[in-house]
Amino acid sequence: KFGVSPQLIPDLLALVGDAADGYPGIPGIGAQTAAQLLNRYGQIENFPSTILGEQGDLALLFKKLATLRTNAPLFKKVETLRWRGATPAFAAWADRMEAPRLLERCEKAAGR
């Protein structure tokens, strides 16, 4: 569909951007050009420095943003996901924002 192998999708998204995730990609590189470059050189790290120039570091940052991480620590029990209401820090923030109703609604949602 994208014209590159699946493992190069983060590289492709880094080059063309991803509006849903909020990064613009590299100016002047569209989907076709990105696919051609990736099929020729492989991942962004293999590109000759003349291709991306000063945008190389930005492309690598965008690649990090586009890479799905599968090694994030997970919870052990589903129960740990249950929301237990506003924290003291949230209560203090709501007070500073003069939003007592927001705190009340949070407490009500937590069943307090």
Biopython code that builds the backbone (N, CA, C, O; Angstrom):
import numpy as np
from Bio.PDB.StructureBuilder import StructureBuilder

atoms = [
    (1, "LYS", "N", (0.826, -1.204, 0.000)),
    (1, "LYS", "CA", (0.000, 0.000, 0.000)),
    (1, "LYS", "C", (0.865, 1.260, 0.000)),
    (1, "LYS", "O", (0.559, 2.217, -0.712)),
    (2, "PHE", "N", (1.938, 1.271, 0.789)),
    (2, "PHE", "CA", (2.776, 2.460, 0.901)),
    (2, "PHE", "C", (4.007, 2.398, 0.000)),
    (2, "PHE", "O", (4.733, 3.383, -0.132)),
    (3, "GLY", "N", (4.237, 1.255, -0.611)),
    (3, "GLY", "CA", (5.363, 1.126, -1.516)),
    (3, "GLY", "C", (6.684, 0.801, -0.853)),
    (3, "GLY", "O", (7.733, 0.846, -1.496)),
    (4, "VAL", "N", (6.641, 0.469, 0.443)),
    (4, "VAL", "CA", (7.857, 0.068, 1.165)),
    (4, "VAL", "C", (7.527, -1.138, 2.030)),
    (4, "VAL", "O", (6.358, -1.418, 2.296)),
    (5, "SER", "N", (8.553, -1.845, 2.466)),
    (5, "SER", "CA", (8.318, -2.998, 3.341)),
    (5, "SER", "C", (7.836, -2.519, 4.717)),
    (5, "SER", "O", (8.134, -1.395, 5.120)),
    (6, "PRO", "N", (7.097, -3.367, 5.434)),
    (6, "PRO", "CA", (6.515, -2.962, 6.718)),
    (6, "PRO", "C", (7.516, -2.384, 7.719)),
    (6, "PRO", "O", (7.184, -1.450, 8.449)),
    (7, "GLN", "N", (8.731, -2.925, 7.763)),
    (7, "GLN", "CA", (9.690, -2.428, 8.749)),
    (7, "GLN", "C", (10.156, -1.004, 8.443)),
    (7, "GLN", "O", (10.765, -0.358, 9.296)),
    (8, "LEU", "N", (9.876, -0.507, 7.232)),
    (8, "LEU", "CA", (10.273, 0.854, 6.867)),
    (8, "LEU", "C", (9.148, 1.878, 7.024)),
    (8, "LEU", "O", (9.329, 3.048, 6.687)),
    (9, "ILE", "N", (8.002, 1.454, 7.526)),
    (9, "ILE", "CA", (6.878, 2.381, 7.708)),
    (9, "ILE", "C", (7.251, 3.545, 8.638)),
    (9, "ILE", "O", (6.918, 4.684, 8.310)),
    (10, "PRO", "N", (7.921, 3.325, 9.778)),
    (10, "PRO", "CA", (8.312, 4.484, 10.597)),
    (10, "PRO", "C", (9.214, 5.465, 9.837)),
    (10, "PRO", "O", (9.095, 6.677, 10.016)),
    (11, "ASP", "N", (10.102, 4.955, 9.003)),
    (11, "ASP", "CA", (10.962, 5.819, 8.191)),
    (11, "ASP", "C", (10.120, 6.620, 7.196)),
    (11, "ASP", "O", (10.336, 7.818, 7.009)),
    (12, "LEU", "N", (9.164, 5.950, 6.565)),
    (12, "LEU", "CA", (8.283, 6.615, 5.609)),
    (12, "LEU", "C", (7.503, 7.729, 6.291)),
    (12, "LEU", "O", (7.440, 8.849, 5.784)),
    (13, "LEU", "N", (6.909, 7.423, 7.440)),
    (13, "LEU", "CA", (6.138, 8.432, 8.164)),
    (13, "LEU", "C", (7.020, 9.587, 8.619)),
    (13, "LEU", "O", (6.577, 10.736, 8.639)),
    (14, "ALA", "N", (8.250, 9.293, 8.979)),
    (14, "ALA", "CA", (9.180, 10.352, 9.375)),
    (14, "ALA", "C", (9.420, 11.311, 8.219)),
    (14, "ALA", "O", (9.513, 12.522, 8.419)),
    (15, "LEU", "N", (9.519, 10.779, 7.028)),
    (15, "LEU", "CA", (9.810, 11.612, 5.860)),
    (15, "LEU", "C", (8.599, 12.393, 5.369)),
    (15, "LEU", "O", (8.714, 13.571, 5.031)),
    (16, "VAL", "N", (7.431, 11.741, 5.329)),
    (16, "VAL", "CA", (6.243, 12.404, 4.772)),
    (16, "VAL", "C", (5.394, 13.089, 5.834)),
    (16, "VAL", "O", (4.546, 13.921, 5.509)),
    (17, "GLY", "N", (5.613, 12.748, 7.098)),
    (17, "GLY", "CA", (4.837, 13.342, 8.183)),
    (17, "GLY", "C", (3.609, 12.522, 8.511)),
    (17, "GLY", "O", (3.209, 11.628, 7.765)),
    (18, "ASP", "N", (3.028, 12.847, 9.638)),
    (18, "ASP", "CA", (1.821, 12.170, 10.092)),
    (18, "ASP", "C", (0.981, 13.186, 10.852)),
    (18, "ASP", "O", (1.239, 13.471, 12.021)),
    (19, "ALA", "N", (-0.026, 13.728, 10.177)),
    (19, "ALA", "CA", (-0.858, 14.763, 10.782)),
    (19, "ALA", "C", (-1.562, 14.259, 12.036)),
    (19, "ALA", "O", (-1.761, 15.024, 12.981)),
    (20, "ALA", "N", (-1.941, 12.990, 12.058)),
    (20, "ALA", "CA", (-2.641, 12.438, 13.222)),
    (20, "ALA", "C", (-1.766, 12.470, 14.466)),
    (20, "ALA", "O", (-2.265, 12.662, 15.575)),
    (21, "ASP", "N", (-0.465, 12.282, 14.286)),
    (21, "ASP", "CA", (0.449, 12.296, 15.424)),
    (21, "ASP", "C", (1.159, 13.632, 15.587)),
    (21, "ASP", "O", (1.921, 13.812, 16.537)),
    (22, "GLY", "N", (0.923, 14.564, 14.683)),
    (22, "GLY", "CA", (1.381, 15.927, 14.870)),
    (22, "GLY", "C", (2.808, 16.243, 14.476)),
    (22, "GLY", "O", (3.396, 17.177, 15.021)),
    (23, "TYR", "N", (3.381, 15.504, 13.556)),
    (23, "TYR", "CA", (4.696, 15.915, 13.063)),
    (23, "TYR", "C", (4.623, 16.053, 11.542)),
    (23, "TYR", "O", (3.978, 15.252, 10.866)),
    (24, "PRO", "N", (5.294, 17.080, 11.017)),
    (24, "PRO", "CA", (5.090, 17.478, 9.627)),
    (24, "PRO", "C", (5.868, 16.717, 8.567)),
    (24, "PRO", "O", (5.523, 16.800, 7.389)),
    (25, "GLY", "N", (6.890, 15.986, 8.938)),
    (25, "GLY", "CA", (7.725, 15.351, 7.929)),
    (25, "GLY", "C", (8.778, 16.314, 7.422)),
    (25, "GLY", "O", (8.950, 17.405, 7.964)),
    (26, "ILE", "N", (9.474, 15.908, 6.388)),
    (26, "ILE", "CA", (10.568, 16.701, 5.836)),
    (26, "ILE", "C", (10.060, 17.473, 4.614)),
    (26, "ILE", "O", (9.543, 16.873, 3.671)),
    (27, "PRO", "N", (10.206, 18.796, 4.630)),
    (27, "PRO", "CA", (9.725, 19.602, 3.498)),
    (27, "PRO", "C", (10.332, 19.133, 2.175)),
    (27, "PRO", "O", (11.528, 18.856, 2.084)),
    (28, "GLY", "N", (9.479, 19.051, 1.159)),
    (28, "GLY", "CA", (9.942, 18.676, -0.171)),
    (28, "GLY", "C", (9.970, 17.187, -0.447)),
    (28, "GLY", "O", (10.272, 16.768, -1.565)),
    (29, "ILE", "N", (9.656, 16.374, 0.568)),
    (29, "ILE", "CA", (9.644, 14.919, 0.359)),
    (29, "ILE", "C", (8.210, 14.419, 0.507)),
    (29, "ILE", "O", (7.629, 14.453, 1.592)),
    (30, "GLY", "N", (7.658, 13.955, -0.606)),
    (30, "GLY", "CA", (6.324, 13.385, -0.600)),
    (30, "GLY", "C", (6.382, 11.873, -0.516)),
    (30, "GLY", "O", (7.455, 11.286, -0.381)),
    (31, "ALA", "N", (5.224, 11.255, -0.596)),
    (31, "ALA", "CA", (5.130, 9.803, -0.434)),
    (31, "ALA", "C", (5.919, 9.045, -1.505)),
    (31, "ALA", "O", (6.594, 8.065, -1.192)),
    (32, "GLN", "N", (5.841, 9.484, -2.753)),
    (32, "GLN", "CA", (6.549, 8.764, -3.823)),
    (32, "GLN", "C", (8.061, 8.884, -3.675)),
    (32, "GLN", "O", (8.784, 7.897, -3.805)),
    (33, "THR", "N", (8.531, 10.089, -3.404)),
    (33, "THR", "CA", (9.973, 10.288, -3.231)),
    (33, "THR", "C", (10.478, 9.512, -2.028)),
    (33, "THR", "O", (11.538, 8.888, -2.080)),
    (34, "ALA", "N", (9.712, 9.554, -0.940)),
    (34, "ALA", "CA", (10.113, 8.823, 0.268)),
    (34, "ALA", "C", (10.228, 7.332, -0.024)),
    (34, "ALA", "O", (11.200, 6.692, 0.376)),
    (35, "ALA", "N", (9.238, 6.779, -0.721)),
    (35, "ALA", "CA", (9.269, 5.349, -1.046)),
    (35, "ALA", "C", (10.472, 5.020, -1.932)),
    (35, "ALA", "O", (11.126, 3.996, -1.731)),
    (36, "GLN", "N", (10.765, 5.876, -2.902)),
    (36, "GLN", "CA", (11.925, 5.640, -3.773)),
    (36, "GLN", "C", (13.226, 5.644, -2.972)),
    (36, "GLN", "O", (14.076, 4.771, -3.150)),
    (37, "LEU", "N", (13.374, 6.633, -2.090)),
    (37, "LEU", "CA", (14.592, 6.721, -1.276)),
    (37, "LEU", "C", (14.739, 5.505, -0.370)),
    (37, "LEU", "O", (15.823, 4.933, -0.253)),
    (38, "LEU", "N", (13.645, 5.117, 0.265)),
    (38, "LEU", "CA", (13.697, 3.991, 1.201)),
    (38, "LEU", "C", (13.961, 2.676, 0.469)),
    (38, "LEU", "O", (14.680, 1.815, 0.976)),
    (39, "ASN", "N", (13.392, 2.522, -0.702)),
    (39, "ASN", "CA", (13.648, 1.301, -1.475)),
    (39, "ASN", "C", (15.080, 1.255, -1.998)),
    (39, "ASN", "O", (15.627, 0.176, -2.226)),
    (40, "ARG", "N", (15.677, 2.409, -2.184)),
    (40, "ARG", "CA", (17.059, 2.445, -2.675)),
    (40, "ARG", "C", (18.077, 2.288, -1.547)),
    (40, "ARG", "O", (19.031, 1.520, -1.672)),
    (41, "TYR", "N", (17.873, 3.026, -0.430)),
    (41, "TYR", "CA", (18.881, 3.067, 0.631)),
    (41, "TYR", "C", (18.507, 2.287, 1.891)),
    (41, "TYR", "O", (19.369, 2.010, 2.726)),
    (42, "GLY", "N", (17.242, 1.934, 2.034)),
    (42, "GLY", "CA", (16.810, 1.302, 3.278)),
    (42, "GLY", "C", (16.448, 2.372, 4.296)),
    (42, "GLY", "O", (15.968, 3.444, 3.927)),
    (43, "GLN", "N", (16.673, 2.093, 5.552)),
    (43, "GLN", "CA", (16.261, 3.020, 6.611)),
    (43, "GLN", "C", (16.991, 4.365, 6.521)),
    (43, "GLN", "O", (18.052, 4.468, 5.905)),
    (44, "ILE", "N", (16.409, 5.380, 7.139)),
    (44, "ILE", "CA", (16.932, 6.749, 7.090)),
    (44, "ILE", "C", (18.403, 6.813, 7.489)),
    (44, "ILE", "O", (19.169, 7.590, 6.920)),
    (45, "GLU", "N", (18.790, 6.011, 8.451)),
    (45, "GLU", "CA", (20.178, 6.026, 8.919)),
    (45, "GLU", "C", (21.176, 5.686, 7.810)),
    (45, "GLU", "O", (22.355, 6.025, 7.915)),
    (46, "ASN", "N", (20.717, 5.024, 6.759)),
    (46, "ASN", "CA", (21.589, 4.631, 5.646)),
    (46, "ASN", "C", (21.651, 5.668, 4.526)),
    (46, "ASN", "O", (22.431, 5.511, 3.587)),
    (47, "PHE", "N", (20.842, 6.724, 4.612)),
    (47, "PHE", "CA", (20.829, 7.731, 3.548)),
    (47, "PHE", "C", (22.169, 8.461, 3.510)),
    (47, "PHE", "O", (22.741, 8.752, 4.561)),
    (48, "PRO", "N", (22.674, 8.761, 2.322)),
    (48, "PRO", "CA", (23.834, 9.650, 2.239)),
    (48, "PRO", "C", (23.467, 11.008, 2.857)),
    (48, "PRO", "O", (22.333, 11.466, 2.713)),
    (49, "SER", "N", (24.401, 11.636, 3.528)),
    (49, "SER", "CA", (24.109, 12.886, 4.248)),
    (49, "SER", "C", (23.614, 13.991, 3.324)),
    (49, "SER", "O", (22.946, 14.918, 3.780)),
    (50, "THR", "N", (23.924, 13.912, 2.053)),
    (50, "THR", "CA", (23.494, 14.955, 1.115)),
    (50, "THR", "C", (21.993, 14.914, 0.831)),
    (50, "THR", "O", (21.432, 15.901, 0.355)),
    (51, "ILE", "N", (21.347, 13.811, 1.110)),
    (51, "ILE", "CA", (19.916, 13.695, 0.792)),
    (51, "ILE", "C", (19.065, 14.528, 1.745)),
    (51, "ILE", "O", (18.202, 15.284, 1.299)),
    (52, "LEU", "N", (19.291, 14.401, 3.028)),
    (52, "LEU", "CA", (18.480, 15.135, 3.999)),
    (52, "LEU", "C", (19.166, 16.402, 4.495)),
    (52, "LEU", "O", (18.507, 17.284, 5.046)),
    (53, "GLY", "N", (20.450, 16.502, 4.312)),
    (53, "GLY", "CA", (21.177, 17.697, 4.742)),
    (53, "GLY", "C", (20.947, 18.005, 6.206)),
    (53, "GLY", "O", (21.092, 17.140, 7.069)),
    (54, "GLU", "N", (20.586, 19.250, 6.475)),
    (54, "GLU", "CA", (20.362, 19.701, 7.854)),
    (54, "GLU", "C", (19.097, 19.105, 8.466)),
    (54, "GLU", "O", (18.883, 19.218, 9.673)),
    (55, "GLN", "N", (18.271, 18.483, 7.658)),
    (55, "GLN", "CA", (17.018, 17.901, 8.145)),
    (55, "GLN", "C", (17.194, 16.472, 8.661)),
    (55, "GLN", "O", (16.228, 15.860, 9.118)),
    (56, "GLY", "N", (18.403, 15.938, 8.595)),
    (56, "GLY", "CA", (18.647, 14.556, 9.000)),
    (56, "GLY", "C", (18.281, 14.276, 10.445)),
    (56, "GLY", "O", (17.632, 13.272, 10.738)),
    (57, "ASP", "N", (18.692, 15.155, 11.355)),
    (57, "ASP", "CA", (18.367, 14.954, 12.771)),
    (57, "ASP", "C", (16.866, 15.021, 13.004)),
    (57, "ASP", "O", (16.322, 14.264, 13.808)),
    (58, "LEU", "N", (16.200, 15.926, 12.301)),
    (58, "LEU", "CA", (14.755, 16.045, 12.429)),
    (58, "LEU", "C", (14.069, 14.777, 11.926)),
    (58, "LEU", "O", (13.112, 14.301, 12.537)),
    (59, "ALA", "N", (14.554, 14.238, 10.825)),
    (59, "ALA", "CA", (13.985, 12.995, 10.290)),
    (59, "ALA", "C", (14.133, 11.858, 11.294)),
    (59, "ALA", "O", (13.220, 11.048, 11.455)),
    (60, "LEU", "N", (15.273, 11.794, 11.965)),
    (60, "LEU", "CA", (15.478, 10.739, 12.969)),
    (60, "LEU", "C", (14.561, 10.930, 14.169)),
    (60, "LEU", "O", (14.074, 9.954, 14.739)),
    (61, "LEU", "N", (14.321, 12.177, 14.557)),
    (61, "LEU", "CA", (13.370, 12.443, 15.644)),
    (61, "LEU", "C", (11.971, 11.996, 15.233)),
    (61, "LEU", "O", (11.280, 11.332, 16.005)),
    (62, "PHE", "N", (11.552, 12.356, 14.024)),
    (62, "PHE", "CA", (10.231, 11.953, 13.550)),
    (62, "PHE", "C", (10.123, 10.433, 13.471)),
    (62, "PHE", "O", (9.058, 9.873, 13.732)),
    (63, "LYS", "N", (11.209, 9.766, 13.115)),
    (63, "LYS", "CA", (11.198, 8.301, 13.064)),
    (63, "LYS", "C", (10.968, 7.730, 14.461)),
    (63, "LYS", "O", (10.215, 6.770, 14.625)),
    (64, "LYS", "N", (11.612, 8.317, 15.463)),
    (64, "LYS", "CA", (11.378, 7.865, 16.844)),
    (64, "LYS", "C", (9.914, 8.015, 17.216)),
    (64, "LYS", "O", (9.329, 7.130, 17.840)),
    (65, "LEU", "N", (9.323, 9.145, 16.830)),
    (65, "LEU", "CA", (7.915, 9.387, 17.145)),
    (65, "LEU", "C", (6.999, 8.402, 16.426)),
    (65, "LEU", "O", (5.943, 8.042, 16.948)),
    (66, "ALA", "N", (7.392, 7.968, 15.243)),
    (66, "ALA", "CA", (6.557, 7.073, 14.440)),
    (66, "ALA", "C", (6.741, 5.601, 14.788)),
    (66, "ALA", "O", (5.985, 4.756, 14.309)),
    (67, "THR", "N", (7.730, 5.286, 15.610)),
    (67, "THR", "CA", (8.032, 3.889, 15.914)),
    (67, "THR", "C", (7.167, 3.386, 17.061)),
    (67, "THR", "O", (7.176, 3.949, 18.155)),
    (68, "LEU", "N", (6.429, 2.333, 16.801)),
    (68, "LEU", "CA", (5.582, 1.717, 17.817)),
    (68, "LEU", "C", (6.459, 0.955, 18.797)),
    (68, "LEU", "O", (7.225, 0.076, 18.402)),
    (69, "ARG", "N", (6.346, 1.287, 20.054)),
    (69, "ARG", "CA", (7.137, 0.619, 21.090)),
    (69, "ARG", "C", (6.341, -0.560, 21.644)),
    (69, "ARG", "O", (5.165, -0.426, 21.981)),
    (70, "THR", "N", (6.988, -1.695, 21.733)),
    (70, "THR", "CA", (6.324, -2.887, 22.261)),
    (70, "THR", "C", (6.928, -3.329, 23.587)),
    (70, "THR", "O", (6.546, -4.368, 24.126)),
    (71, "ASN", "N", (7.864, -2.553, 24.114)),
    (71, "ASN", "CA", (8.540, -2.946, 25.351)),
    (71, "ASN", "C", (8.165, -2.058, 26.536)),
    (71, "ASN", "O", (8.899, -2.001, 27.522)),
    (72, "ALA", "N", (7.041, -1.374, 26.448)),
    (72, "ALA", "CA", (6.604, -0.524, 27.554)),
    (72, "ALA", "C", (6.152, -1.402, 28.720)),
    (72, "ALA", "O", (5.534, -2.445, 28.507)),
    (73, "PRO", "N", (6.457, -0.986, 29.950)),
    (73, "PRO", "CA", (6.006, -1.776, 31.094)),
    (73, "PRO", "C", (4.475, -1.759, 31.178)),
    (73, "PRO", "O", (3.840, -0.730, 30.946)),
    (74, "LEU", "N", (3.905, -2.897, 31.507)),
    (74, "LEU", "CA", (2.455, -3.014, 31.602)),
    (74, "LEU", "C", (2.039, -3.277, 33.042)),
    (74, "LEU", "O", (2.852, -3.665, 33.881)),
    (75, "PHE", "N", (0.782, -3.063, 33.302)),
    (75, "PHE", "CA", (0.214, -3.341, 34.609)),
    (75, "PHE", "C", (0.062, -4.848, 34.785)),
    (75, "PHE", "O", (-0.017, -5.590, 33.806)),
    (76, "LYS", "N", (0.022, -5.291, 36.033)),
    (76, "LYS", "CA", (-0.122, -6.726, 36.292)),
    (76, "LYS", "C", (-1.578, -7.136, 36.444)),
    (76, "LYS", "O", (-1.947, -8.264, 36.116)),
    (77, "LYS", "N", (-2.405, -6.223, 36.941)),
    (77, "LYS", "CA", (-3.821, -6.524, 37.132)),
    (77, "LYS", "C", (-4.657, -5.409, 36.512)),
    (77, "LYS", "O", (-4.307, -4.233, 36.606)),
    (78, "VAL", "N", (-5.745, -5.784, 35.890)),
    (78, "VAL", "CA", (-6.645, -4.808, 35.284)),
    (78, "VAL", "C", (-7.157, -3.836, 36.344)),
    (78, "VAL", "O", (-7.414, -2.672, 36.037)),
    (79, "GLU", "N", (-7.303, -4.284, 37.551)),
    (79, "GLU", "CA", (-7.808, -3.442, 38.636)),
    (79, "GLU", "C", (-6.955, -2.186, 38.828)),
    (79, "GLU", "O", (-7.464, -1.158, 39.275)),
    (80, "THR", "N", (-5.684, -2.259, 38.500)),
    (80, "THR", "CA", (-4.830, -1.080, 38.677)),
    (80, "THR", "C", (-5.215, 0.059, 37.737)),
    (80, "THR", "O", (-4.793, 1.197, 37.940)),
    (81, "LEU", "N", (-6.013, -0.239, 36.709)),
    (81, "LEU", "CA", (-6.467, 0.797, 35.788)),
    (81, "LEU", "C", (-7.689, 1.550, 36.301)),
    (81, "LEU", "O", (-8.039, 2.606, 35.773)),
    (82, "ARG", "N", (-8.337, 1.010, 37.327)),
    (82, "ARG", "CA", (-9.559, 1.652, 37.823)),
    (82, "ARG", "C", (-9.235, 3.027, 38.379)),
    (82, "ARG", "O", (-8.330, 3.196, 39.196)),
    (83, "TRP", "N", (-10.002, 4.003, 37.911)),
    (83, "TRP", "CA", (-9.811, 5.374, 38.378)),
    (83, "TRP", "C", (-10.386, 5.508, 39.779)),
    (83, "TRP", "O", (-11.504, 5.062, 40.040)),
    (84, "ARG", "N", (-9.644, 6.107, 40.659)),
    (84, "ARG", "CA", (-10.062, 6.211, 42.051)),
    (84, "ARG", "C", (-10.366, 7.643, 42.473)),
    (84, "ARG", "O", (-10.481, 7.935, 43.664)),
    (85, "GLY", "N", (-10.492, 8.513, 41.515)),
    (85, "GLY", "CA", (-10.850, 9.895, 41.824)),
    (85, "GLY", "C", (-9.667, 10.835, 41.704)),
    (85, "GLY", "O", (-8.544, 10.442, 41.387)),
    (86, "ALA", "N", (-9.967, 12.077, 41.967)),
    (86, "ALA", "CA", (-8.962, 13.128, 41.833)),
    (86, "ALA", "C", (-7.868, 12.979, 42.887)),
    (86, "ALA", "O", (-8.134, 12.620, 44.035)),
    (87, "THR", "N", (-6.664, 13.256, 42.484)),
    (87, "THR", "CA", (-5.532, 13.230, 43.415)),
    (87, "THR", "C", (-5.472, 14.563, 44.156)),
    (87, "THR", "O", (-6.090, 15.534, 43.719)),
    (88, "PRO", "N", (-4.745, 14.627, 45.260)),
    (88, "PRO", "CA", (-4.573, 15.914, 45.946)),
    (88, "PRO", "C", (-3.976, 16.981, 45.021)),
    (88, "PRO", "O", (-4.333, 18.155, 45.118)),
    (89, "ALA", "N", (-3.082, 16.581, 44.140)),
    (89, "ALA", "CA", (-2.488, 17.544, 43.206)),
    (89, "ALA", "C", (-3.551, 18.105, 42.259)),
    (89, "ALA", "O", (-3.536, 19.295, 41.944)),
    (90, "PHE", "N", (-4.473, 17.248, 41.806)),
    (90, "PHE", "CA", (-5.544, 17.730, 40.937)),
    (90, "PHE", "C", (-6.466, 18.661, 41.704)),
    (90, "PHE", "O", (-6.905, 19.683, 41.177)),
    (91, "ALA", "N", (-6.756, 18.312, 42.934)),
    (91, "ALA", "CA", (-7.612, 19.169, 43.760)),
    (91, "ALA", "C", (-6.977, 20.547, 43.933)),
    (91, "ALA", "O", (-7.669, 21.561, 43.836)),
    (92, "ALA", "N", (-5.687, 20.595, 44.183)),
    (92, "ALA", "CA", (-4.987, 21.879, 44.329)),
    (92, "ALA", "C", (-5.023, 22.656, 43.014)),
    (92, "ALA", "O", (-5.212, 23.872, 43.012)),
    (93, "TRP", "N", (-4.842, 21.951, 41.897)),
    (93, "TRP", "CA", (-4.889, 22.608, 40.591)),
    (93, "TRP", "C", (-6.282, 23.177, 40.332)),
    (93, "TRP", "O", (-6.408, 24.316, 39.884)),
    (94, "ALA", "N", (-7.325, 22.401, 40.609)),
    (94, "ALA", "CA", (-8.696, 22.863, 40.408)),
    (94, "ALA", "C", (-8.972, 24.089, 41.267)),
    (94, "ALA", "O", (-9.675, 25.007, 40.844)),
    (95, "ASP", "N", (-8.417, 24.101, 42.474)),
    (95, "ASP", "CA", (-8.579, 25.256, 43.357)),
    (95, "ASP", "C", (-7.895, 26.485, 42.753)),
    (95, "ASP", "O", (-8.475, 27.571, 42.727)),
    (96, "ARG", "N", (-6.670, 26.315, 42.271)),
    (96, "ARG", "CA", (-5.943, 27.440, 41.651)),
    (96, "ARG", "C", (-6.666, 27.950, 40.403)),
    (96, "ARG", "O", (-6.638, 29.146, 40.115)),
    (97, "MET", "N", (-7.304, 27.057, 39.673)),
    (97, "MET", "CA", (-8.014, 27.436, 38.450)),
    (97, "MET", "C", (-9.423, 27.945, 38.750)),
    (97, "MET", "O", (-10.177, 28.301, 37.844)),
    (98, "GLU", "N", (-9.760, 27.972, 40.031)),
    (98, "GLU", "CA", (-11.101, 28.387, 40.465)),
    (98, "GLU", "C", (-12.165, 27.562, 39.748)),
    (98, "GLU", "O", (-13.111, 28.094, 39.167)),
    (99, "ALA", "N", (-11.978, 26.240, 39.809)),
    (99, "ALA", "CA", (-12.887, 25.307, 39.146)),
    (99, "ALA", "C", (-13.397, 24.261, 40.136)),
    (99, "ALA", "O", (-13.157, 23.068, 39.947)),
    (100, "PRO", "N", (-14.099, 24.693, 41.192)),
    (100, "PRO", "CA", (-14.568, 23.722, 42.188)),
    (100, "PRO", "C", (-15.551, 22.701, 41.611)),
    (100, "PRO", "O", (-15.600, 21.562, 42.075)),
    (101, "ARG", "N", (-16.334, 23.100, 40.604)),
    (101, "ARG", "CA", (-17.298, 22.165, 40.016)),
    (101, "ARG", "C", (-16.587, 21.014, 39.311)),
    (101, "ARG", "O", (-17.080, 19.886, 39.305)),
    (102, "LEU", "N", (-15.445, 21.295, 38.727)),
    (102, "LEU", "CA", (-14.689, 20.240, 38.063)),
    (102, "LEU", "C", (-14.267, 19.182, 39.075)),
    (102, "LEU", "O", (-14.383, 17.985, 38.813)),
    (103, "LEU", "N", (-13.784, 19.620, 40.214)),
    (103, "LEU", "CA", (-13.390, 18.687, 41.268)),
    (103, "LEU", "C", (-14.606, 17.906, 41.765)),
    (103, "LEU", "O", (-14.523, 16.697, 41.982)),
    (104, "GLU", "N", (-15.727, 18.590, 41.944)),
    (104, "GLU", "CA", (-16.954, 17.918, 42.391)),
    (104, "GLU", "C", (-17.381, 16.840, 41.388)),
    (104, "GLU", "O", (-17.760, 15.735, 41.778)),
    (105, "ARG", "N", (-17.318, 17.166, 40.117)),
    (105, "ARG", "CA", (-17.710, 16.199, 39.089)),
    (105, "ARG", "C", (-16.778, 14.992, 39.081)),
    (105, "ARG", "O", (-17.222, 13.863, 38.875)),
    (106, "CYS", "N", (-15.490, 15.229, 39.306)),
    (106, "CYS", "CA", (-14.533, 14.117, 39.365)),
    (106, "CYS", "C", (-14.835, 13.214, 40.553)),
    (106, "CYS", "O", (-14.823, 11.990, 40.430)),
    (107, "GLU", "N", (-15.103, 13.812, 41.683)),
    (107, "GLU", "CA", (-15.420, 13.028, 42.879)),
    (107, "GLU", "C", (-16.709, 12.230, 42.672)),
    (107, "GLU", "O", (-16.805, 11.075, 43.085)),
    (108, "LYS", "N", (-17.685, 12.849, 42.038)),
    (108, "LYS", "CA", (-18.945, 12.152, 41.766)),
    (108, "LYS", "C", (-18.705, 10.972, 40.820)),
    (108, "LYS", "O", (-19.267, 9.894, 41.018)),
    (109, "ALA", "N", (-17.878, 11.172, 39.800)),
    (109, "ALA", "CA", (-17.573, 10.100, 38.850)),
    (109, "ALA", "C", (-16.849, 8.947, 39.533)),
    (109, "ALA", "O", (-16.979, 7.796, 39.118)),
    (110, "ALA", "N", (-16.091, 9.253, 40.576)),
    (110, "ALA", "CA", (-15.354, 8.217, 41.305)),
    (110, "ALA", "C", (-16.235, 7.520, 42.333)),
    (110, "ALA", "O", (-15.803, 6.573, 42.990)),
    (111, "GLY", "N", (-17.480, 7.994, 42.470)),
    (111, "GLY", "CA", (-18.398, 7.372, 43.415)),
    (111, "GLY", "C", (-18.199, 7.823, 44.847)),
    (111, "GLY", "O", (-18.539, 7.100, 45.784)),
    (112, "ARG", "N", (-17.657, 8.996, 45.018)),
    (112, "ARG", "CA", (-17.441, 9.510, 46.385)),
    (112, "ARG", "C", (-18.507, 10.485, 46.766)),
    (112, "ARG", "O", (-18.488, 11.018, 47.876)),
]
sb = StructureBuilder()
sb.init_structure("model")
sb.init_model(0)
sb.init_chain("A")
sb.init_seg("    ")
for serial, (resi, resn, name, xyz) in enumerate(atoms, 1):
    if name == "N":
        sb.init_residue(resn, " ", resi, " ")
    sb.init_atom(name, np.array(xyz, "f"), 0.0, 1.0, " ", f" {name:<3s}", serial, name[0])
structure = sb.get_structure()
